[in-house]
């Protein structure tokens, strides 16, 4: 199967990216319950599904630290928590990895509009993430965790910050991935199993 266009161009700074499932209607509702409705126990459910994904490709996900994609401080104060950290924390425990929630910071807020174009998504996150002052990631293999892969811009921006600070590798892992119809995903940086299982029983 062919690589997507962005991967063929070498657009992304991360070394690999995998997702548990497709961002379909059911998954959108599940992620929304975690992000906006404070159903925080879903973080553990998602973590268990991601652990299953990791076990299928252990070489891809070999890591020294698990790092959730951070929210801007204003957004985190407003929401009260970071949904990526709610997934990353139990996942790190399952994998026996340290949780590096303190390593990355978001320095630029996201625009208030919910819907952004592809170009706006890339512009919004460009230079928006930095390594926290006084921390080090030299030669670390980073497992970077987020809820949804839309364009890859967020994971890319985080990976650039991590690698600029000396990280050895960055593997992205998300609960869901937005898929453009007609696209194919395989290879180093793009693969998704279209698993339609949803957390309806939780």
Secondary structure, DSSP 4 states (H G I P E B T S, - for coil): -PPPHHHHTT--SSSEEEEEEE--HHHHHHHHHHHHS--TTHHHHHHHHHHHHHHH-TTTT--SEEEEPPPBHHHHHHHSS-HHHHHHHHHHHHHT-EE-TTTEEE-SPPPS-S---HHHHHHHHTT-EEEPTT---TT-EEEEEEEEESSSHHHHHHHHHHHHTT-SEEEEEEEEE---TT----TTT-EE-------TT-
